[in-house]
Amino acid sequence: MSSHRGSAAPLAPPPPPPEADTSAPQGRFGALAGWAQRHRWAAIVLWVAVVAAITLGSTAVGSAYRNDFTLPGTDSQRATDLFEQHGSDQAGDSIEIVFKDTAGVRGDKDRVEPMLAEVRQMAGVADVRSPFADAAAVSEDGTIAYASVTLDGKVEEVPKEDVAEILDVARHIATDDLQVEVGGEAARNAEDQDPPTAELTGIVAALVILVLLFGSLLAASLPLITALFAVGGAIGLIGLASHIFTVADFTPPILMLIGLGVGVDYALLIFYRYRHELLAGAEPDEAGRKALGSAGRTVFFAGCTVIVALLGLVALGFGSLQGIALAVAVTVLVTIAASLVLLPALLALFGDRIQRHVLKQRARAAKKGTTEGNRWRAMAGAVQRRPIPTLLVGVIALLALSAPALGMRLGFADSGNDAKDTTSRHAYDLLAEGFGPGFNGPLIVLVKGDQQAGQAVQAQLATTDGVAQASPAMPSEDGALSTVFVYPTTSPQSAGTVDLVHHLRDDVAPPLEHTTGAEVLVGGATAASQDVSETLADRLPLFVAVVVGVSSILLLLVFRSVWIPVKAAVLNLLSISAALGVITLVFQHGWFGAQPGPVEAFIPALIFAIVFGLSMDYEVFLVSRIHEEWMRTKDPAQSVREGLAATGKVITAAAGIMMFVFGAFVLSPDRMLQQFGLGLAVAILLDAVVIRCLIVPAVMQMLGKWAWWLPAPLARKLPKVSIEAPEPR
């Protein structure tokens, strides 16, 4: 019996659609499955050959991953461009070799100077400034000193191997009395990291969950094999594409784990529908065609929504983010192809064995008197009896988790966030100890004018509140620029440093430009990080609007309903904001032992793009099954119960795999990947458990037949797009 407690309104609901013909052909996706079944060996060999060729080609050619954090139009980027145009040494980034000797570092000159001379001749080095040639490079008590090594390019342009050699040469002179550490962004990137374990952890977790779900190693292996083939092909393609497009060097681990999660997810959805058709009495080949005709369509549409969400990153205008978007979109595209071609071929190859196992499972369940989906059907019934309390509890919980995100502070991790046993963290702490907290994040003020203007600017900066020290104005080679290093009284990630940057740009620089006639720009890594963070925050609303708008239009076309896309957009935004709230608590406020600091500036955009797309997967899979039942029975309450009974188990299993795969990022030594993994895992957990299993059934129950309402004028204008099997002609 249908329960209408909390349903939409006393108005007459829209009329039910005509009865669906269950004997409808399976369309192009079923035909594709039929081809893969008939040519199973050809399809498998073709996939192996293509992946092998791509892998060999990418291995032979190599990759050209590079970061692009340029941000045209900002003071920091303009300062960098002027450095390069006028031949200033500050055009390149630098690293610091830090020394500590409690007896005084000046006594180690005979050991330090030969090492610095060797470093000066090494690849990637533009200049070396000895601490013994600059009194400001030695602390007041004489126990800590640093040598500045200016590189011949930005961090992303200097090979890590060259920087690693500098680290080895510098630390080679350390003794029991003399501590030698190397700091700076380039040193952080070049330092040896722990061996990668995330991918292996994700694969093992996926296999365990699949075995528990299907009770068969063979059945569990097929989705995993499909995913591995897809990831293998995608990695090779992206490696080749990196020679043409800008692809960040941190893309491969993101690509591998997302590809693994999505690949298993899509293959699992198709395989589960295949198993359902076998239980309904279909023969293996027929079950494969039916599964592709229904779940295959769902996977194709869901994958398209993920790609749309990822390509929305292009709207942000950042080279590295655009490269990530391209890489993951290609991975999803290859995954869709593997699910629609390789998986049907594997099912055809092992179909008889899988059928025998499935039928044995059904016989054992029949002896026990259990029916698959009963627990999910019962849970849906419980939600339908109390839809409003269920909805309120779920929404309040998500809003509570989202609240900390309102205070999220974006930025970039620096050496102060590194593990305490790394040389970059040791160098950071020594510099803060010897020269003050602001020394690790100097602001580089560029003065485009004569040397007198540079001296006037330096004098004013030295007396500005929040400035601990301002170095003498250093002219460029052509004398057109002067550079002043400004050391804040606060640490690089402090809110006080952010305020100082704004104060220098808004209050200090304009009067100086007026009196000197020079152009004054505030740049450097700290200011550039702030520019990137603020620009991303400003552009994020446009990005969200584009992704939500396009995805909602796709859902409107597919389900021909106004309320389905509205519900999906609101709930997906809730799950994403809750995940960002958890990230804020853990990484910004230091919960569970994490090093407190800002949330990486790229994280909100990356998580939104990926989670919004993946959440649509579950939305489409669940709602499409509800829609199938609605087309068959015209009973909205029963449609929700049967839709959840048919998909609850597989959605939960898919989410469990995603959680473990993405949660494996937390094992990474990289702070950004840790935040990325935690955010994805939390978002998927909330989406699968709280939203799909509780809130969606409650909302659908309250809407009743109005869930499928579409104004008649709009219905006439919209093209007909369906993810269910086509009706017979």
Secondary structure as the mmCIF struct_conf table of DSSP 4:
data_model
#
loop_
_struct_conf.conf_type_id
_struct_conf.id
_struct_conf.beg_label_comp_id
_struct_conf.beg_label_asym_id
_struct_conf.beg_label_seq_id
_struct_conf.end_label_comp_id
_struct_conf.end_label_asym_id
_struct_conf.end_label_seq_id
TURN_TY1_P TURN_TY1_P1 ARG A 5 GLY A 6
BEND BEND1 ALA A 8 ALA A 8
BEND BEND2 PRO A 10 LEU A 11
HELX_LH_PP_P HELX_LH_PP_P1 ALA A 12 ALA A 20
TURN_TY1_P TURN_TY1_P2 THR A 22 SER A 23
HELX_RH_AL_P HELX_RH_AL_P1 GLY A 27 ARG A 38
TURN_TY1_P TURN_TY1_P3 HIS A 39 HIS A 39
HELX_RH_AL_P HELX_RH_AL_P2 ARG A 40 VAL A 61
TURN_TY1_P TURN_TY1_P4 PRO A 72 GLY A 73
BEND BEND3 THR A 74 THR A 74
HELX_RH_AL_P HELX_RH_AL_P3 ASP A 75 GLN A 85
TURN_TY1_P TURN_TY1_P5 HIS A 86 GLY A 87
HELX_RH_3T_P HELX_RH_3T_P1 ASP A 89 ALA A 91
BEND BEND4 GLY A 92 GLY A 92
STRN STRN1 SER A 94 LYS A 100
TURN_TY1_P TURN_TY1_P6 THR A 102 ALA A 103
HELX_RH_3T_P HELX_RH_3T_P2 VAL A 105 ASP A 108
HELX_RH_AL_P HELX_RH_AL_P4 LYS A 109 ARG A 120
TURN_TY1_P TURN_TY1_P7 GLN A 121 GLN A 121
BEND BEND5 MET A 122 MET A 122
TURN_TY1_P TURN_TY1_P8 ALA A 123 GLY A 124
STRN STRN2 VAL A 125 ARG A 129
HELX_RH_3T_P HELX_RH_3T_P3 PRO A 131 ALA A 133
HELX_RH_3T_P HELX_RH_3T_P4 ALA A 135 ALA A 137
STRN STRN3 VAL A 138 VAL A 138
TURN_TY1_P TURN_TY1_P9 GLU A 140 ASP A 141
BEND BEND6 GLY A 142 THR A 143
STRN STRN4 ILE A 144 LEU A 151
BEND BEND7 ASP A 152 GLY A 153
HELX_RH_3T_P HELX_RH_3T_P5 VAL A 155 GLU A 157
BEND BEND8 VAL A 158 VAL A 158
HELX_RH_AL_P HELX_RH_AL_P5 LYS A 160 ARG A 171
TURN_TY1_P TURN_TY1_P10 HIS A 172 ILE A 173
BEND BEND9 ASP A 176 ASP A 177
STRN STRN5 GLN A 179 GLY A 183
BEND BEND10 GLY A 184 GLY A 184
HELX_RH_AL_P HELX_RH_AL_P6 GLU A 185 ALA A 190
BEND BEND11 GLU A 191 GLU A 191
HELX_LH_PP_P HELX_LH_PP_P2 ASP A 194 PRO A 196
HELX_RH_AL_P HELX_RH_AL_P7 ALA A 198 PHE A 214
BEND BEND12 GLY A 215 GLY A 215
HELX_RH_AL_P HELX_RH_AL_P8 LEU A 217 ALA A 241
TURN_TY1_P TURN_TY1_P11 SER A 242 ILE A 244
BEND BEND13 PHE A 245 PHE A 245
TURN_TY1_P TURN_TY1_P12 ASP A 249 PHE A 250
HELX_RH_AL_P HELX_RH_AL_P9 THR A 251 LEU A 279
TURN_TY1_P TURN_TY1_P13 ALA A 280 GLY A 281
HELX_RH_AL_P HELX_RH_AL_P10 PRO A 284 ALA A 291
HELX_RH_PI_P HELX_RH_PI_P1 LEU A 292 GLY A 296
HELX_RH_AL_P HELX_RH_AL_P11 ARG A 297 LEU A 311
HELX_RH_3T_P HELX_RH_3T_P6 GLY A 312 LEU A 316
HELX_RH_AL_P HELX_RH_AL_P12 GLY A 319 ALA A 337
HELX_RH_PI_P HELX_RH_PI_P2 ALA A 338 LEU A 342
HELX_RH_AL_P HELX_RH_AL_P13 LEU A 343 LYS A 368
TURN_TY1_P TURN_TY1_P14 GLY A 369 GLY A 369
TURN_TY1_P TURN_TY1_P15 GLU A 372 GLY A 373
HELX_RH_AL_P HELX_RH_AL_P14 ASN A 374 ARG A 385
BEND BEND14 ARG A 386 ARG A 386
HELX_RH_AL_P HELX_RH_AL_P15 PRO A 387 SER A 402
HELX_RH_3T_P HELX_RH_3T_P7 ALA A 403 GLY A 407
STRN STRN6 LEU A 410 GLY A 411
HELX_RH_3T_P HELX_RH_3T_P8 SER A 415 ASN A 417
BEND BEND15 ASP A 418 ASP A 418
TURN_TY1_P TURN_TY1_P16 LYS A 420 ASP A 421
BEND BEND16 THR A 422 THR A 422
HELX_RH_AL_P HELX_RH_AL_P16 THR A 423 PHE A 435
HELX_RH_3T_P HELX_RH_3T_P9 PRO A 437 ASN A 440
BEND BEND17 GLY A 441 GLY A 441
STRN STRN7 LEU A 443 LYS A 448
BEND BEND18 GLY A 449 GLY A 449
HELX_RH_AL_P HELX_RH_AL_P17 GLN A 451 ALA A 462
TURN_TY1_P TURN_TY1_P17 THR A 463 THR A 463
BEND BEND19 THR A 464 THR A 464
TURN_TY1_P TURN_TY1_P18 ASP A 465 GLY A 466
STRN STRN8 VAL A 467 ALA A 470
HELX_LH_PP_P HELX_LH_PP_P3 SER A 471 ALA A 473
STRN STRN9 MET A 474 PRO A 475
TURN_TY1_P TURN_TY1_P19 GLU A 477 ASP A 478
BEND BEND20 GLY A 479 ALA A 480
STRN STRN10 LEU A 481 PRO A 488
BEND BEND21 THR A 489 THR A 490
TURN_TY1_P TURN_TY1_P20 PRO A 492 GLN A 493
BEND BEND22 SER A 494 SER A 494
HELX_RH_AL_P HELX_RH_AL_P18 ALA A 495 HIS A 503
HELX_RH_PI_P HELX_RH_PI_P3 LEU A 504 VAL A 508
HELX_RH_AL_P HELX_RH_AL_P19 ALA A 509 THR A 516
STRN STRN11 GLU A 519 GLY A 523
BEND BEND23 GLY A 524 GLY A 524
HELX_RH_AL_P HELX_RH_AL_P20 ALA A 525 PHE A 559
BEND BEND24 VAL A 562 VAL A 562
HELX_RH_AL_P HELX_RH_AL_P21 TRP A 563 ILE A 583
HELX_RH_PI_P HELX_RH_PI_P4 THR A 584 GLN A 588
BEND BEND25 HIS A 589 HIS A 589
HELX_RH_3T_P HELX_RH_3T_P10 TRP A 591 GLY A 593
HELX_LH_PP_P HELX_LH_PP_P4 ALA A 594 PRO A 596
HELX_LH_PP_P HELX_LH_PP_P5 PRO A 598 PRO A 598
STRN STRN12 VAL A 599 GLU A 600
TURN_TY1_P TURN_TY1_P21 ALA A 601 PHE A 602
HELX_RH_AL_P HELX_RH_AL_P22 ILE A 603 THR A 633
HELX_RH_AL_P HELX_RH_AL_P23 PRO A 636 GLY A 663
HELX_RH_3T_P HELX_RH_3T_P11 ALA A 664 LEU A 667
BEND BEND26 SER A 668 PRO A 669
HELX_RH_AL_P HELX_RH_AL_P24 ARG A 671 LEU A 685
HELX_RH_PI_P HELX_RH_PI_P5 LEU A 686 ILE A 695
HELX_RH_AL_P HELX_RH_AL_P25 VAL A 696 LEU A 703
HELX_RH_3T_P HELX_RH_3T_P12 GLY A 704 TRP A 708
HELX_RH_AL_P HELX_RH_AL_P26 ALA A 712 LYS A 717
BEND BEND27 LEU A 718 LEU A 718
HELX_LH_PP_P HELX_LH_PP_P6 PRO A 719 LYS A 720
BEND BEND28 ILE A 723 GLU A 724
HELX_LH_PP_P HELX_LH_PP_P7 ALA A 725 PRO A 728
#
